[in-house]
Amino acid sequence: MARIKGAVSTRSRRKKILKLTKGYWGAKSKHFKMAKQAVMKSGNYAYIGRKQKKRDFRKLWITRISAACRMNGINYSTFMDKIKKSNIDLNRKMLSEIAISDPEGFAKLVNQVN
């Protein structure tokens, strides 16, 4: 039985990794061993970053809503409690957009829940 050599699959695997590291600095984009480590590390950073992005945006929305609430004489936690009790189904993202783009509309919303 003939011996099967792995040159084709090895080369394609290495090319795939080196293609992912295009633009990396120094040997990380040239040498397979370092490139593989860089790809693994960058994949971990990307995974963590996708989780952090959700946290950061929620924090931003809460800060915007809180600032708009303070301008209308109510604090954030009281406003969110009253908005839930009055069955207004607006999430924090939409509330922050209203607070930024339409301050008069947000003031009406505050008056409605009070």
Secondary structure, 3 states (H helix, E strand, C coil): CCCCCCHHHHHHHHHHHHHHCCCCCHHHHCCHHHHHHHHHHHHHHHHHHHHHHHHHHHHHHHHHHHHHHHHCCCCHHHHHHHHHHCCCCCCHHHHHHHHHHCHHHHHHHHHHHC
